[in-house]
């Protein structure tokens, strides 16, 4: 087999420096994740437990098959905003009764599980993942509906959440709701529109308007149980399909629902006996990306530590050498890999990428994009050489490719290179970032420099003296702003990725994603790429 060689020396000072920088960023990442795990804080966690209730992640854990992984998605949603980190919801992929499912769970310790604008974005992203990958969707519901002070940002776009539940069902993708507490107003439509609904005696409360709202609207006196309790919905309205005596029983009944789905993956899982671990230590992934992204690194060192047996058949290795392309298997699944080598994409790299994407579509092979690019090359020579049309060729191929795409931002991901390497706007099935990654229209120094040149030219055109001190101060402010806005936690907080991951977990995360992807048919486009400008 064509095993990749390695030139990485774990005893070298450069490796130690890179590793130390990565571990420092991981420590900051863990601190941010701790904020999501803290939910509403000690006071509300204690109050929730005093009511005899399980926490959101405890519910998820009991729902899953024992000793199976849970790939949590968007855990840093709302980071850097005015809302709690995690957006009062847990989402992810896990195995229930042998079936890979998309799971969402409201966190009732955060404002009663009410949905804020970031909760909506996170829930819609989860539904998109379920729809694209044909994953049964299980909602663990305990929500007071919209966070009313932010209703102007939720009400109108929020209807898409209920639309997507019905579309999942219409596509034959099962939807299951388990109601643990209040499911009020808009929250009532989640159990109301799901295929299967489980409610809990004396706990579940599902109504469009609670007693106070009913009193205001109609003058009618009512109580929670007669208006929307589990007993009423099980015996009278018929909304409850399954009636549980407590939370554990509800989770057991949800598992039995999944067991009876007769659910089958479009593609069988690879035989685990045939899957070989990489020949190199995955721990070494923490020391590959330099602390300064201007320093290049060989992405083959990453590929060698994530693909099966470090076995990689490179495509066009001598042409367009700043982009590495080739074929491998990852946890037994075939993948085509595009990985930036020296940062800049030239015409040759763009044409090479376009051809490689076409080949993957001919073979029905998913594509993995490993980002470390400053974008497409600029300058008179390259413009005259056709960099625009060649870059457009690559972007065209990526945009119209139909095989599933996975993206991992390892280092820089700037400019249109972010698009050509299947950034968020190009709908990869999953996109993750390493804590070493940065993404923006261009690097902070370049962007500040461009603004400085434009301002200097403007002053010269007007015959005015240029304020050098003011220019230096402006450049410093702009650089700081762009630097902070290009960091992975900032971008993850806005759901521009599905999570910031430890580089050493990359193979595991990608394996879980590939398994989920193969629940749906994997089929490439035959033709249909539009016009390639030659």
TORSE-722553 format. One record per residue: residue in one letter; x, y, z of N, C-alpha, C in turn. Coordinates in steps of 0.1 Angstrom, whole numbers, plus 5000, padded with zeros to 4 digits. Example, Ala and Ser with C-alpha at 12.3 -4.5 7.8 and 13.67 -1.06 7.14 Angstrom:
% residues 2
A513249435078512349555078513249675078/S512849785071513749895071512950005079/
***
This chain:
% residues 534
X500849885000500050005000500950125000/X500450244994501250364993501150445006/X501850385016501850455029502550585029/X501950695034502550825034503750825044/X504850885039506050895048505751015057/X506551025067506451145077507851205079/X507851335080509051405083508851485096/X507751455103507551515116508451465127/X509151555134510051505145509451565158/X508851475166508251515179509251565189/X510551545186511551595196512151735192/X511651785180512251905175511652025182/X512452135184511852255191510652315184/X510652305171509552365163508252285167/X508352155167507152075171506652115185/X507652125194507252165208506552295209/X507052395201506452525200505052525195/X504852445184503552435178502552365187/X503052265194502152195203501752285215/X502752355220502452445232501352545228/X501452605216500552705211499152645210/X499052525204497852455202497152415215/X497952365225497352335238496852455245/X497552565244497052685250495652725245/X495552715231494252745225493152645230/X493552515231492652415236492152445250/X493052495258492652535272491552645272/X491752745263490752845262489452785257/X489552695248488352625242487552545253/X488352475261487652405272486952495282/X487552605284486852705293485552755287/X485552775274484352815267483252705268/X483752585266482752465266482252455280/X483052485290482552475304481352575306/X481352685299480252775300478952715295/X479052635285477852565279477352465289/X478352385295477952285304477352335317/X477652455320477152515333475652555332/X475052555320473652585318473352715324/X472252725332471852845338472552885350/X473552805355474252835367473852755378/X474652755389474452665401473052685407/X472552805407471252825414470152755406/X470152765393469052705385469252555383/X470452505383470752365383470252295395/X470452365407470052305420468452305420/X467852415415466452415416465852305407/X466452285395465952185386466052045392/X467152025398467351895405466451875417/X466151985424465251975435463851935431/X463551955419462251915413462251765408/X463351705410463451565407463651545392/X464251645385464351635370465851615366/X465951545355467251525349467651645341/X469051665340469551775332469451735317/X469551825308469451805294470451695289/X471751705293472751615288472551475295/X471951475307471651345314470551275306/X469551345301468451285293469051225280/X469951305274470551255262471351125265/X472151125275472951005279472050885281/X470950895288470150785291469350735278/X469150825269468550795256469450705247/X470750735248471650665239471950525243/X472350445233472850315236474050315245/X474150225255475250235264476650225257/X477550305262478950305256479050335242/X478150425237478250475223478550625224/X479150675214479550815214478450915211/X478551035215477651145211478451255205/X478151285193478851395186478051525188/X478451595198477651725201478051825190/X476951895186477151995175476852135180/X477552235175477352375178477352405193/X478252345201478152365216478552505220/X479152585211479552725214478552825208/X477452785204476452875198476152985208/X476153105203475853235210477053285218/X478253215216479453265223479753405218/X480053495228480353625224479153715222/X477953665224476753735223476153775237/X475053835238474353865250473653745256/X473653635249472953515254473853405259/X473453315268474353215273474953125263/X476153085265476852995256476152865255/X475952815243475152695241473752715236/X473252845238471952885232470852795238/X470952755251469852685258469352565252/X470252495244469852375237471152285235/X470952155236471952065232471551995219/X472451985209472151915197473351825194/X473051715187474151625183473551495177/X474551405174474251275167474651165176/X473751075179474050955187473250835183/X473550725188472950595184471950555195/X470750525190469550485198469050355192/X469150245200468650115195469350085182/X470650115181471350085169471150175157/X470350275159470050375148470650505151/X471450555141471950695143470850795142/X470750885152469650985153470251125155/X469551215150469851355154468951395166/X469651435177468951455190469051605194/X467951665198467951795203467351785217/X467851875226467351875240467352015245/X466252065249466152205255466852195269/X467452305272468052315286467152405294/X466352345303465352425310465952505322/X467252485324467952565335468252705329/X468152725316468452855310467152915306/X466653005315465353085312464252985308/X464152875315463052775313463152715300/X464252705293464452645280463852735269/X463552855272462952945262463952965250/X463452985238464352995226464653145223/X465953165222466453295218466853285203/X467353395197467653385183468753285180/X469653255189470753155186470153015188/X469153005197468552875198467852835185/X467252925179466552905166467552865155/X468652935154469652905144470252765146/X470452735159471052605162470052495159/X468752515162467752405160467552395145/X467552505137467452485123468552415116/X469752445122470952375116470852225119/X470352185131470152045135469151985125/X468052045122467051995113467651975099/X468552075095469152065082470051935081/X470751915092471651795092470851665092/X469751665099468851545099468251525085/X467851635079467251615065468251565055/X469351635054470351595044470951455046/X471051415058471651285060470551175064/X469351215063468251115066468351055080/X468551135090468651085104467351105111/X466850995117465651015125465951125136/X464951205139465151325147464351305160/X465051315172464451295185464551425192/X463451485196463451615204463051585218/X463951625227463651615242463251755246/X461951775248461351905249461051945263/X461452065266461052135278461352285276/X460352355270460652495266459352575268/X459552695273458552795274458252875262/X458752825250458552885238459552995235/X459153105228460053215225460453295237/X461753335238462153425248461553565244/X460453605252459653715247460353845245/X461353885253462054005250462754015236/X463053895231463753895218462753835207/X461453855209460453795200460653845186/X461053975185461154035171462153965163/X463153895169464153825161463753675159/X462753635166462353495166461153465159/X460053545161458753505157458653475142/X459053575134458853555119459753445114/X461053445116461853325111461653195118/X461053205130460853085138459952985132/X459053035124458052935117458752835109/X460052855105460752765097460952635105/X461052645118461352525126460252425125/X459052475126457852385124457752335110/X457952415101457952375087458952255084/X460152275090461152165088460752035094/X460052035106459651915112458651845102/X457751915096456851855087457551805074/X458551875070459251825058460051705061/X460651695073461251565077460351455076/X459151465081458151365081457751325067/X457551435059457151415045458151335037/X459451355041460551285034460751145039/X459851105048459950965054461050955065/X461451065070462451065081461651085094/X461750975103460950985115461251095125/X460251145131460451255142459751205154/X460451215165459951175178460151285188/X459051325196459151425206458851355220/X459751395230459551345243459451475252/X458251495258457951615265458251595280/X459151675286459551655300458951755309/X458451865304457851975312456952055304/X457052185306456252285298456652285283/X455752275275455952295260454852385255/X455152515257454152615256454252695243/X453152755238453052835227453752765215/X454752835209455452775197456052635201/X456452615213456952495218455952375217/X454652415217453652305216453652245202/X454152315192454052255179455052145176/X456152145184457152035183456451895185/X455851875197455151745199453951745189/X453251855186452151855178452451805164/X453651835159453951805145454851685143/X455351625154456151505154455351385151/X455951285145455351155142454951085154/X455751085164455551015177455751105189/X454851105198454951195210454851115223/X455751135232455751075245455551185255/X454551165265454351255275454451185289/X454751265299454951215313453951255322/X453351165330452351195340452751305349/X451951395351452051505361453251595358/X453951575346455051655343454851735330/X454451665319454251725306453051825306/X453351945301452252045299452452105285/X451452065277451552115263450252195260/X450452325258449252405254449752525246/X448852575237449252695229449252815238/X448452825248448452935257448152875271/X448952915281448752865295447552935301/X447252895314446152955321446053105321/X447253175323447153325323446753385310/X447253325299446953375286445453345282/X445053225286443653185283442753285291/X443053315303442253415311442253545304/X443353595299443353725293442653725280/X442753615272442153605259440653575259/X440153495268438753445268438053465281/X438753495292438153505305437953375311/X438353265305438053135310439053095321/X438553035332439452985343439852845339/X441152815341441652675338442852655346/X443252525346444452485353445352405343/X446652395347447652325338447152195333/X446652105342446351965339445251955329/X444152025332442952015323443252085310/X444052185310444352265297445352185289/X446352125295447452065286448251955293/X447751885303448451785310448551655302/X449551575306449751445299448551355300/X447851355311446651265312445551315303/X445351445302444351495293444751465278/X445951485275446351455261446451305257/X446651225267446651085265445151025264/X444251085271442851035272441851115264/X442151245262441051325256441451385243/X442551455242442951525229443551425219/X444251325225444951225216446251275211/X446751385217448051435212449151345217/X449051285229450051195234449851045229/X450950995222450850865217451350765227/X452150805236452750715247452650795260/X452350725271452150785284453150725293/X454050805298455050755307454850795322/X455350725331455150755345456250845351/X457450845344458450935349459450955337/X460551035340461451065329462150945324/X462550855333463250735328462350645319/X461150635324460150555316459950625302/X459950755302459750825289460850805279/X462050805285463250775276463250635271/X462850535280462650395276461650385265/X460550455266459550445256459950505243/X460750615244461350675231462250575224/X463050505232463950405227463150285220/X462050255226461150145220460550195206/X460250325206459650385194460750365182/X461950405186463050395176463250245172/X463250155181463450015178462449965169/X461250025168460149975160460050055146/X461050135143460950215131461250135119/X461850015120462349945108463250025100/X464150095106464950195099466250125094/X466550155081467750095075468550205068/X469850195069470850285062470850255047/X471050355040471150345025472450265022/X473450275030474750205027475150135040/X475450005039475949935051477249985057/X477349975070478650015076479749925071/X481049975070482149895067482349785078/X482949675074483349575084484449625093/X484149645106485249695114486549615114/X486449485111487649405111488549445100/X488049515090488949565078489449705080/X489049775090489549905093490849905100/X491849975095493149985101493450125106/X493950135118494350265124495450325116/X495650455116496750525110498050465116/X499150475107500450415112501150515121/X500650635122501350735130500350785141/X500950835152500250865164499350995162/X498050975165497151085163497451195173/X498051165184498451265194499351375188/X500151335178501051425171500351535163/X499051525161498251625154498251755162/X498451755174498551875182499751965180/X500751905173502051975171502352005156/X501352005148501652015133501452165129/X500352225133500052365128500852465136/X501652555129502452655137501552755143/X502052815154501352925161501153035152/X502153065143502053175133501653105120/X500453145115499953075103500653115090/X501553215091502353255080503353145077/X503653065087504652955085503852835079/X504352785067503652675061503852545068/X502952445065503152315070502652215060/X503052095060502651995050501351925055/X500251935048499051875052499051725051/X500051675044500151525043500451465057/X501051545066501351505079499951485087/X498951565083497651555089496951435083/X496951425070496351315063496851175068/X498151165070498851045074498351005088/X497751095096497351065110495851055111/X495151065100493651045101493050945092/X493750905081493250805072493650665076/X492850565071493150425074494550385069/X495350325078496650275075497550375069/X497250505071498050615065498250585050/X497250525044497350485030496650595021/X497450655012496950765005497450764990/X496550754981496950764966496850904962/X497950974960497851114956497551134941/X496751234938496351264925497151384920/X497751374908498551484903499551544913/X500451464919501351514929502351614924/X502651614911503651704906503051834900/X501751844900501051954893500252034903/X500352164903499552244913499852194927/X501152204930501652144943501252214956/X500652324955500152394967498752344971/X498252244964497052174968497252024966/X497151954978497251814978495951744975/X495851654966494551584963494851434963/X493951354967494151214966493051134972/X493151004972492150904976492550824988/X491650804997491950725009490650665015/X490850595026489650545034489750605048/X488650635054488650685067487550605075/X487950525085487050435092486350345082/X487050305071486450215061485750285050/X485450415051484650485041485550545031/X485350535018486150595008485950755009/X487050825007487050975007488051024997/X487651134991488651214983489051334991/X490351364992490851465000491451574992/X491051704996491751824991492251895002/X493651915003494251985014495252085009/X495152205015496052315011497452295017/X498452305008499852285012500552415016/X500652505006501452625009500652755010/X499352735011498452845014497752905002/X498552944992497953014980497452914970/X496352954964495752874953496052944939/X496752874930497152934917496152874907/X496352904894495552854884495652694883/X496852644884497052504883496252424894/X496352484906495652414917494152424915/X493652534910492252544908491752444897/X492452424886492052334876492252184881/X493252164888493452034895492251994904/X491852094912490752074921489452044914/X489152124903487952104895487851964889/X488951914884489051784878488851674889/X489451694900489351594911487951594917/X487251704918485851704923484951634913/X485251654900484451574890484651424891/X485851384893486151244895485451184907/X485451254918484751204930483251194927/X482651284919481251274916481051154907/X481951124898481751004889481750874897/X482550874908482750754916481850754928/X481050854931480150864942480950854955/X482050934956482950934968482851064975/X482551074988482551194995483851264995/X483851394997485051484996485351545010/X486651545014487051605026488051725023/X487651845027488451965025489251995037/X490552005037491352045048491952185045/X491452285052491752425049493052475055/X493852535047494852625051495252715039/X494452805036494652885024494453035027/X495353115021495153265021494353315009/X493853225001493053264990493653234976/X493053294966493553274952494653384950/X495653354942496753444940496353564932/X496953684936496653804930497953864923/X497753954914498954014907498754014892/X499454104885499254124871499453994863/X500553924867500953794859499753694861/X499253684873498253584876496853624870/X496553754870495353794864495353764849/X496453794843496653774828496653624825/X497053544835497053394833495753334836/X494753414840493353354841492953304855/X493553364865493253314879491753334882/X491053434876489653454879488853334874/X489053304861488253194855488653064860/X489953044864490352914869489852894884/X489853004892489253004905487752974904/X487153044894485753024892485452874888/X486352814881486152674877486152584889/X487052614899487052534911485852554919/X485452684921484252714929482952654922/X482952664909481752604902481652454905/X482852384904482852234906482352204920/X482852284930482552254944481052284947/X480552394941479152444943478152344937/X478552284926477552194919477852044922/X478852014929479151874933477951824942/X477551704940476451644948476951534958/X478151494958478551404968478751474981/X478551414992478651485005480051545007/X480151665013481351735016481551745031/X482751725035483251755049484351855049/X484251955057485352055058485952065072/X487252085072487952105085488852225083/X488652325091489552445090490752415100/X491952395094493052365103493852495106/X494052575095494852695097494052815091/X494652885082493953005075492952955066/X491853035065490853005055490253145051/X490953205042490753345038490153365024/X489453475022489053515009488253415002/X488253414988487553324980488053184981/X489253164987489853034989488952954999/X488353035008487352975018486152915010/X485752985000484652934992485052814984/X486152824977486652714968486952584976/X487252604989487552484997486252445005/X485052485000483852445006483652495020/X483552635021483252695034481752685036/X481352745047479952725052478852765041/X479152865033478152905023477952805012/X478852705011478752605001478152475006/X477552475018476752375023477452235025/X478652235031479252105035478252035044/X478251905044477351835053477751865068/X479051875070479551905083480851995081/X481052095090482252175090482652195104/X483952165106484552185119485852265118/X486252325129487452405130488352355141/X489652365138490652345149490752475156/X491252475169491452595176492552685170/X493352625161494452695154493952775142/X492652755138492152815126491752965127/X491753025115491353165114490653175100/X489553265100488853275088488253425087/X488553485075488053615073488253655058/X487853775054487953815040489453815036/X490353845046491753845044492453855058/X493753835058494453845071494353985077/X494453995091494254125097495254235092/X496554195090497454295086497254335072/X496854235063496554275049495354365048/X494254335056493054415055493354555060/X494054575072494354705077495254775067/X496154705061497054775051496354825039/X495354745034494554785023493754915026/X493154925038492455045042493355165043/X494655135048495555245049495955295035/X496255205026496555255012495455335006/X494255285007493055355002492955495008/X493055505021492955635028494155725024/X495355675022496455755018496255805004/X495755724995495555764982494455874981/X493455854989492355954990492856094994/X493756095005494256215009495156284999/X495956204992496756254981495956314970/X494856254966494056304955493356434959/X493156454972492556584977493656684980/X494956654979495956744982496156774996/X495656675005495756695019496856625025/X497456675036498556595043497956475049/X498756365051498256245056498756235071/X497756195079497956185094498656045097/X499956045098500655915100500255855113/X500155935124499855885137498455825137/X497555895131496155845130496055715122/X496955715112496955585103497455465112/X498455495119499055385128497955335138/X497255435144496255395154495155325147/X494655365135493555295129493955155125/X495155145120495655005116495654915128/X496054965139496154875151494754835155/X493754935155492354895158491754795149/X491954825136491454725126492054595127/X493354585129493954455130493454375142/X493254445153492754385165491354335163/X490454415156489054375154489054255145/X489754255134489754145124490254025130/X491354035138491953925145490853855154/X490153935162489253875172488053815164/X487653875153486453825145486853705136/X488153675135488553565126488753435134/X488753445148489053335156487953225157/X488253105159487252995157486153005167/X486353045180485253055189484253165185/X484753275180483853375175482953325164/X483653255154482853205143481953095147/X482353015156481552905161480352955168/X480553065175479353125183478253175173/X478653195161477653245151477253125142/X477553005146477252885139477752875124/X478952935122479652925109480352795108/X480352715119480852585118479952495127/X480252365128479452275137480152245150/X481352315152482052295164483552315162/X484152355173485652365173486152235180/X487052155174487352025179488852025182/X489251935191490651905193491251835181/X492351885176492951815164493051665165/X493351625178493551475180492251395179/X491151465179489851395178489351395163/X490151445154489651465140489251335134/X490051235135489651105128488351055134/X488151055147486951005153485751095149/X485851225149484751315145484351285130/X485351275122485051255107484451115105/X484951015113484350885112482850885115/X482550955126481050965130480251035119/X480851135114480151215103479951125091/X480951055087480850965075479850855077/X479750805089478750705092477350765090/X477150885096475850955095475550985080/X476551025073476251065059475750945051/X476250825054475950705046474550645050/X473850715059472450675062471650715049/X472050825042471350865030472150815018/X471550805006472250764994473350864991/X474550814988475750894984475850884968/X475450994962475450994947476051124942/X476851114932477451234926476651284914/X477051404910476351464898477051404886/X476151374876476651334863476451444853/X477551514849477351634842476751744851/X476051844845475351934854476252034862/X477452054857478352144864478252284859/X477352304849477352434843478452464834/X478752584830479752624820481052644827/X482152564824483452594829484152684819/X484652794823485352894815486752834813/X487152804801488352734798489452844794/
***
